[in-house]
Amino acid sequence: ALPIFWVVRSMGDFDVVVVGSSNIDLVSYTPKFPSPGETIMGGEFAQGFGGKGANQAVLIGKLGGKVAMVSKVGQDSFGADFKRNYQQVGVDSRYVGDAEPGVATGTAAIIVDSAGENCIVVCPGANMKMVPEDVDAAAELMQKTKVVVMQNEIPLPVTQRALEVAKKAGACTIWNIAPCPAEAKDYPPEMFQLTDVLCVNESEAQSMGGVDGLLAKGVGVCLITLGKDGCKVVTKDGQQHLPGVVVPAGKVVDTTGAGDAFTGAFALFKGKGLGDAAAAEAACKIAALTVQKKGTQSSYPTHAEAVEAGAWPSGA
């Protein structure tokens, strides 16, 4: 039987539907990186839930938003754990499907040395087994949501179908092109035309021809993230810089997942009816909270914590 709160969350409209990746993070902390052929003794080990899509959905769920996830995991223990985690944080996971037998849940093996530098090997596994038909099957969600958000960790044709279905349903489309490969500048032009809000950082925007070029391709709003310096909301009518929240250096513990927290919070606040600037300003405050705790999803605040910290916007 499904948990009662999951059933309640699944009824009625959604604030956000996320179409994206689900990865298990496997983190090993070692004094140094091993050389080829070398075996070394490590220290602490941590396992967590990750993937840009999953992070954004979980952030929204923990903040109390009505959110659904469209993704794919393996028929393995990691996949089962992922589905349980989605349900525990209030994410509707009915369209988190299973890949065929033998395909593993996506993983990220991360080694962190004593200087805080890391090496990462991502095996996308089930994420790359998503197909456009997975989006078609979840079309009912798109018809019940205000916002659909996508990233760039699943096959591009799946993201394109999500943009098409969401736009047809009248939802606000947010595309967070991350990671952003060199070929992103040559992505199908209709994908940009279907994007209401494109969320990238400055270097990613430049690699795709700059903000002016993106707007010329048909993007409605470019949301340019600037890390600790906040973000810029850019349209054809001009731009607005929203300063970041100053977090004292001594309080910055772990910046992992802060970008996903920003995107997820922005999507949620858009779904709650806030304008672009107000949603972005509030998202900066949520992201600032996350860097003050260790971990990724474990650092994401609940609604009560956001309210207590003064990070919950009025009107949402």
Secondary structure as a PSIPRED ss2 file (coil, helix, strand):
# PSIPRED VFORMAT (PSIPRED V4.0)

   1 A C   1.000  0.000  0.000
   2 L C   1.000  0.000  0.000
   3 P C   1.000  0.000  0.000
   4 I H   0.000  1.000  0.000
   5 F H   0.000  1.000  0.000
   6 W H   0.000  1.000  0.000
   7 V H   0.000  1.000  0.000
   8 V H   0.000  1.000  0.000
   9 R H   0.000  1.000  0.000
  10 S H   0.000  1.000  0.000
  11 M C   1.000  0.000  0.000
  12 G C   1.000  0.000  0.000
  13 D C   1.000  0.000  0.000
  14 F E   0.000  0.000  1.000
  15 D E   0.000  0.000  1.000
  16 V E   0.000  0.000  1.000
  17 V E   0.000  0.000  1.000
  18 V E   0.000  0.000  1.000
  19 V E   0.000  0.000  1.000
  20 G C   1.000  0.000  0.000
  21 S C   1.000  0.000  0.000
  22 S C   1.000  0.000  0.000
  23 N E   0.000  0.000  1.000
  24 I E   0.000  0.000  1.000
  25 D E   0.000  0.000  1.000
  26 L E   0.000  0.000  1.000
  27 V E   0.000  0.000  1.000
  28 S E   0.000  0.000  1.000
  29 Y E   0.000  0.000  1.000
  30 T C   1.000  0.000  0.000
  31 P C   1.000  0.000  0.000
  32 K C   1.000  0.000  0.000
  33 F C   1.000  0.000  0.000
  34 P C   1.000  0.000  0.000
  35 S C   1.000  0.000  0.000
  36 P C   1.000  0.000  0.000
  37 G C   1.000  0.000  0.000
  38 E C   1.000  0.000  0.000
  39 T C   1.000  0.000  0.000
  40 I C   1.000  0.000  0.000
  41 M C   1.000  0.000  0.000
  42 G C   1.000  0.000  0.000
  43 G C   1.000  0.000  0.000
  44 E C   1.000  0.000  0.000
  45 F E   0.000  0.000  1.000
  46 A E   0.000  0.000  1.000
  47 Q E   0.000  0.000  1.000
  48 G E   0.000  0.000  1.000
  49 F E   0.000  0.000  1.000
  50 G E   0.000  0.000  1.000
  51 G C   1.000  0.000  0.000
  52 K H   0.000  1.000  0.000
  53 G H   0.000  1.000  0.000
  54 A H   0.000  1.000  0.000
  55 N H   0.000  1.000  0.000
  56 Q H   0.000  1.000  0.000
  57 A H   0.000  1.000  0.000
  58 V H   0.000  1.000  0.000
  59 L H   0.000  1.000  0.000
  60 I H   0.000  1.000  0.000
  61 G H   0.000  1.000  0.000
  62 K H   0.000  1.000  0.000
  63 L C   1.000  0.000  0.000
  64 G C   1.000  0.000  0.000
  65 G C   1.000  0.000  0.000
  66 K C   1.000  0.000  0.000
  67 V E   0.000  0.000  1.000
  68 A E   0.000  0.000  1.000
  69 M E   0.000  0.000  1.000
  70 V E   0.000  0.000  1.000
  71 S E   0.000  0.000  1.000
  72 K E   0.000  0.000  1.000
  73 V E   0.000  0.000  1.000
  74 G C   1.000  0.000  0.000
  75 Q C   1.000  0.000  0.000
  76 D C   1.000  0.000  0.000
  77 S H   0.000  1.000  0.000
  78 F H   0.000  1.000  0.000
  79 G H   0.000  1.000  0.000
  80 A H   0.000  1.000  0.000
  81 D H   0.000  1.000  0.000
  82 F H   0.000  1.000  0.000
  83 K H   0.000  1.000  0.000
  84 R H   0.000  1.000  0.000
  85 N H   0.000  1.000  0.000
  86 Y H   0.000  1.000  0.000
  87 Q H   0.000  1.000  0.000
  88 Q H   0.000  1.000  0.000
  89 V C   1.000  0.000  0.000
  90 G C   1.000  0.000  0.000
  91 V E   0.000  0.000  1.000
  92 D E   0.000  0.000  1.000
  93 S E   0.000  0.000  1.000
  94 R E   0.000  0.000  1.000
  95 Y E   0.000  0.000  1.000
  96 V E   0.000  0.000  1.000
  97 G E   0.000  0.000  1.000
  98 D E   0.000  0.000  1.000
  99 A C   1.000  0.000  0.000
 100 E C   1.000  0.000  0.000
 101 P C   1.000  0.000  0.000
 102 G C   1.000  0.000  0.000
 103 V C   1.000  0.000  0.000
 104 A C   1.000  0.000  0.000
 105 T C   1.000  0.000  0.000
 106 G E   0.000  0.000  1.000
 107 T E   0.000  0.000  1.000
 108 A E   0.000  0.000  1.000
 109 A E   0.000  0.000  1.000
 110 I E   0.000  0.000  1.000
 111 I E   0.000  0.000  1.000
 112 V E   0.000  0.000  1.000
 113 D C   1.000  0.000  0.000
 114 S C   1.000  0.000  0.000
 115 A C   1.000  0.000  0.000
 116 G C   1.000  0.000  0.000
 117 E C   1.000  0.000  0.000
 118 N E   0.000  0.000  1.000
 119 C E   0.000  0.000  1.000
 120 I E   0.000  0.000  1.000
 121 V E   0.000  0.000  1.000
 122 V E   0.000  0.000  1.000
 123 C E   0.000  0.000  1.000
 124 P C   1.000  0.000  0.000
 125 G H   0.000  1.000  0.000
 126 A H   0.000  1.000  0.000
 127 N H   0.000  1.000  0.000
 128 M H   0.000  1.000  0.000
 129 K H   0.000  1.000  0.000
 130 M C   1.000  0.000  0.000
 131 V C   1.000  0.000  0.000
 132 P H   0.000  1.000  0.000
 133 E H   0.000  1.000  0.000
 134 D H   0.000  1.000  0.000
 135 V H   0.000  1.000  0.000
 136 D H   0.000  1.000  0.000
 137 A H   0.000  1.000  0.000
 138 A C   1.000  0.000  0.000
 139 A H   0.000  1.000  0.000
 140 E H   0.000  1.000  0.000
 141 L H   0.000  1.000  0.000
 142 M H   0.000  1.000  0.000
 143 Q C   1.000  0.000  0.000
 144 K C   1.000  0.000  0.000
 145 T E   0.000  0.000  1.000
 146 K E   0.000  0.000  1.000
 147 V E   0.000  0.000  1.000
 148 V E   0.000  0.000  1.000
 149 V E   0.000  0.000  1.000
 150 M E   0.000  0.000  1.000
 151 Q C   1.000  0.000  0.000
 152 N C   1.000  0.000  0.000
 153 E C   1.000  0.000  0.000
 154 I C   1.000  0.000  0.000
 155 P C   1.000  0.000  0.000
 156 L H   0.000  1.000  0.000
 157 P H   0.000  1.000  0.000
 158 V H   0.000  1.000  0.000
 159 T H   0.000  1.000  0.000
 160 Q H   0.000  1.000  0.000
 161 R H   0.000  1.000  0.000
 162 A H   0.000  1.000  0.000
 163 L H   0.000  1.000  0.000
 164 E H   0.000  1.000  0.000
 165 V H   0.000  1.000  0.000
 166 A H   0.000  1.000  0.000
 167 K H   0.000  1.000  0.000
 168 K H   0.000  1.000  0.000
 169 A C   1.000  0.000  0.000
 170 G C   1.000  0.000  0.000
 171 A C   1.000  0.000  0.000
 172 C E   0.000  0.000  1.000
 173 T E   0.000  0.000  1.000
 174 I E   0.000  0.000  1.000
 175 W E   0.000  0.000  1.000
 176 N E   0.000  0.000  1.000
 177 I C   1.000  0.000  0.000
 178 A C   1.000  0.000  0.000
 179 P C   1.000  0.000  0.000
 180 C C   1.000  0.000  0.000
 181 P C   1.000  0.000  0.000
 182 A H   0.000  1.000  0.000
 183 E H   0.000  1.000  0.000
 184 A H   0.000  1.000  0.000
 185 K H   0.000  1.000  0.000
 186 D H   0.000  1.000  0.000
 187 Y C   1.000  0.000  0.000
 188 P C   1.000  0.000  0.000
 189 P H   0.000  1.000  0.000
 190 E H   0.000  1.000  0.000
 191 M H   0.000  1.000  0.000
 192 F H   0.000  1.000  0.000
 193 Q H   0.000  1.000  0.000
 194 L C   1.000  0.000  0.000
 195 T C   1.000  0.000  0.000
 196 D C   1.000  0.000  0.000
 197 V E   0.000  0.000  1.000
 198 L E   0.000  0.000  1.000
 199 C E   0.000  0.000  1.000
 200 V E   0.000  0.000  1.000
 201 N E   0.000  0.000  1.000
 202 E H   0.000  1.000  0.000
 203 S H   0.000  1.000  0.000
 204 E H   0.000  1.000  0.000
 205 A H   0.000  1.000  0.000
 206 Q H   0.000  1.000  0.000
 207 S H   0.000  1.000  0.000
 208 M C   1.000  0.000  0.000
 209 G C   1.000  0.000  0.000
 210 G H   0.000  1.000  0.000
 211 V H   0.000  1.000  0.000
 212 D H   0.000  1.000  0.000
 213 G H   0.000  1.000  0.000
 214 L H   0.000  1.000  0.000
 215 L H   0.000  1.000  0.000
 216 A H   0.000  1.000  0.000
 217 K C   1.000  0.000  0.000
 218 G C   1.000  0.000  0.000
 219 V C   1.000  0.000  0.000
 220 G C   1.000  0.000  0.000
 221 V E   0.000  0.000  1.000
 222 C E   0.000  0.000  1.000
 223 L E   0.000  0.000  1.000
 224 I E   0.000  0.000  1.000
 225 T E   0.000  0.000  1.000
 226 L C   1.000  0.000  0.000
 227 G H   0.000  1.000  0.000
 228 K H   0.000  1.000  0.000
 229 D H   0.000  1.000  0.000
 230 G C   1.000  0.000  0.000
 231 C E   0.000  0.000  1.000
 232 K E   0.000  0.000  1.000
 233 V E   0.000  0.000  1.000
 234 V E   0.000  0.000  1.000
 235 T E   0.000  0.000  1.000
 236 K C   1.000  0.000  0.000
 237 D C   1.000  0.000  0.000
 238 G E   0.000  0.000  1.000
 239 Q E   0.000  0.000  1.000
 240 Q E   0.000  0.000  1.000
 241 H E   0.000  0.000  1.000
 242 L E   0.000  0.000  1.000
 243 P C   1.000  0.000  0.000
 244 G C   1.000  0.000  0.000
 245 V C   1.000  0.000  0.000
 246 V C   1.000  0.000  0.000
 247 V C   1.000  0.000  0.000
 248 P C   1.000  0.000  0.000
 249 A H   0.000  1.000  0.000
 250 G H   0.000  1.000  0.000
 251 K H   0.000  1.000  0.000
 252 V C   1.000  0.000  0.000
 253 V C   1.000  0.000  0.000
 254 D C   1.000  0.000  0.000
 255 T C   1.000  0.000  0.000
 256 T C   1.000  0.000  0.000
 257 G C   1.000  0.000  0.000
 258 A H   0.000  1.000  0.000
 259 G H   0.000  1.000  0.000
 260 D H   0.000  1.000  0.000
 261 A H   0.000  1.000  0.000
 262 F H   0.000  1.000  0.000
 263 T H   0.000  1.000  0.000
 264 G H   0.000  1.000  0.000
 265 A H   0.000  1.000  0.000
 266 F H   0.000  1.000  0.000
 267 A H   0.000  1.000  0.000
 268 L H   0.000  1.000  0.000
 269 F H   0.000  1.000  0.000
 270 K H   0.000  1.000  0.000
 271 G H   0.000  1.000  0.000
 272 K C   1.000  0.000  0.000
 273 G C   1.000  0.000  0.000
 274 L C   1.000  0.000  0.000
 275 G C   1.000  0.000  0.000
 276 D H   0.000  1.000  0.000
 277 A H   0.000  1.000  0.000
 278 A H   0.000  1.000  0.000
 279 A H   0.000  1.000  0.000
 280 A H   0.000  1.000  0.000
 281 E H   0.000  1.000  0.000
 282 A H   0.000  1.000  0.000
 283 A H   0.000  1.000  0.000
 284 C H   0.000  1.000  0.000
 285 K H   0.000  1.000  0.000
 286 I H   0.000  1.000  0.000
 287 A H   0.000  1.000  0.000
 288 A H   0.000  1.000  0.000
 289 L H   0.000  1.000  0.000
 290 T H   0.000  1.000  0.000
 291 V C   1.000  0.000  0.000
 292 Q C   1.000  0.000  0.000
 293 K C   1.000  0.000  0.000
 294 K C   1.000  0.000  0.000
 295 G C   1.000  0.000  0.000
 296 T C   1.000  0.000  0.000
 297 Q H   0.000  1.000  0.000
 298 S H   0.000  1.000  0.000
 299 S H   0.000  1.000  0.000
 300 Y C   1.000  0.000  0.000
 301 P C   1.000  0.000  0.000
 302 T C   1.000  0.000  0.000
 303 H H   0.000  1.000  0.000
 304 A H   0.000  1.000  0.000
 305 E H   0.000  1.000  0.000
 306 A H   0.000  1.000  0.000
 307 V H   0.000  1.000  0.000
 308 E H   0.000  1.000  0.000
 309 A C   1.000  0.000  0.000
 310 G C   1.000  0.000  0.000
 311 A C   1.000  0.000  0.000
 312 W C   1.000  0.000  0.000
 313 P C   1.000  0.000  0.000
 314 S C   1.000  0.000  0.000
 315 G C   1.000  0.000  0.000
 316 A C   1.000  0.000  0.000
